[in-house]
Amino acid sequence: MWQFNCYLHRFVLAAVSPAVVVPSMMALDAQGYGVSKGIPTLVIAASSIDDVICITGFGVVLGISFSTGGFQLFSSPTFCAYFLFLLYLGTSYRG
């Protein structure tokens, strides 16, 4: 199960520190850089969503790595169909 520990470390390294992002974006906002397009606000929101995804992924992988039962995520055809649907939604969004 050492592979799951590698995934745990990936989620820890991928998380964005709000202590770095928020003050720097607020400084750019105060100076007027990107305010007309809303870039500092967008970056702060994106970093918050990134942190939520990293925390959720860390919790899921931590639960999987310390579970005592077998792990068969892709054994369910319903899960595979749901995963492919979410993948399609994520790649087709052109916001």
C-alpha positions as CSV (number, residue, x, y, z in Angstrom):
1,M,0.0,0.0,0.0
2,W,3.0,2.3,-0.3
3,Q,1.5,3.6,-3.6
4,F,-1.3,5.3,-1.6
5,N,1.2,7.1,0.5
6,C,2.7,8.5,-2.6
7,Y,-0.7,9.8,-3.5
8,L,-1.1,11.3,0.0
9,H,2.1,13.3,-0.5
10,R,1.0,14.5,-3.9
11,F,-2.2,16.0,-2.4
12,V,-0.1,17.7,0.3
13,L,2.3,19.2,-2.3
14,A,-0.5,20.2,-4.6
15,A,-2.4,22.3,-2.0
16,V,-2.1,26.0,-2.4
17,S,-1.3,28.0,0.7
18,P,-4.0,30.7,1.3
19,A,-1.4,32.5,3.4
20,V,0.6,33.2,0.3
21,V,-2.2,33.6,-2.4
22,V,-4.6,35.9,-0.6
23,P,-2.3,38.7,0.6
24,S,-0.5,38.8,-2.8
25,M,-3.8,39.0,-4.7
26,M,-5.2,41.6,-2.3
27,A,-2.0,43.7,-2.9
28,L,-2.6,43.4,-6.6
29,D,-6.2,44.3,-6.1
30,A,-5.3,47.4,-4.1
31,Q,-2.8,48.5,-6.8
32,G,-5.5,48.1,-9.5
33,Y,-3.9,45.3,-11.5
34,G,-6.5,43.1,-13.2
35,V,-9.4,44.6,-11.3
36,S,-11.4,45.4,-14.4
37,K,-11.4,41.7,-15.4
38,G,-11.7,40.4,-11.8
39,I,-8.4,38.5,-12.0
40,P,-7.4,38.7,-8.2
41,T,-10.9,37.6,-7.2
42,L,-10.8,34.7,-9.7
43,V,-7.4,33.5,-8.5
44,I,-8.5,33.6,-4.8
45,A,-11.6,31.6,-5.7
46,A,-9.6,29.1,-7.8
47,S,-7.1,28.6,-5.0
48,S,-10.0,27.9,-2.5
49,I,-11.5,25.3,-4.9
50,D,-8.0,23.8,-5.3
51,D,-7.6,23.5,-1.6
52,V,-11.0,21.8,-1.2
53,I,-10.2,19.3,-3.9
54,C,-6.8,18.5,-2.2
55,I,-8.3,18.1,1.2
56,T,-11.0,15.8,-0.1
57,G,-8.6,13.8,-2.1
58,F,-6.2,13.5,0.9
59,G,-9.1,12.2,3.0
60,V,-10.2,9.7,0.4
61,V,-6.8,8.3,-0.2
62,L,-6.1,8.2,3.6
63,G,-9.2,6.2,4.1
64,I,-8.3,3.8,1.3
65,S,-4.8,3.3,2.5
66,F,-5.8,2.4,6.0
67,S,-8.8,0.4,5.2
68,T,-8.8,-3.3,6.1
69,G,-11.0,-4.6,3.3
70,G,-10.2,-4.9,-0.3
71,F,-10.4,-2.0,-2.6
72,Q,-12.3,-2.4,-5.9
73,L,-13.2,1.1,-7.1
74,F,-13.8,0.3,-10.7
75,S,-15.7,-3.0,-10.2
76,S,-19.0,-1.2,-10.4
77,P,-20.3,-0.4,-13.9
78,T,-22.4,2.4,-12.5
79,F,-19.3,4.1,-11.1
80,C,-17.5,3.8,-14.4
81,A,-20.4,5.3,-16.2
82,Y,-20.6,8.1,-13.6
83,F,-16.9,8.8,-13.9
84,L,-17.0,8.9,-17.7
85,F,-19.9,11.3,-17.5
86,L,-18.1,13.7,-15.1
87,L,-15.0,13.4,-17.3
88,Y,-17.1,14.5,-20.3
89,L,-18.6,17.4,-18.4
90,G,-15.2,18.6,-17.2
91,T,-13.6,18.5,-20.6
92,S,-16.6,20.0,-22.5
93,Y,-17.1,23.1,-20.4
94,R,-16.0,26.2,-22.3
95,G,-17.0,28.8,-19.7
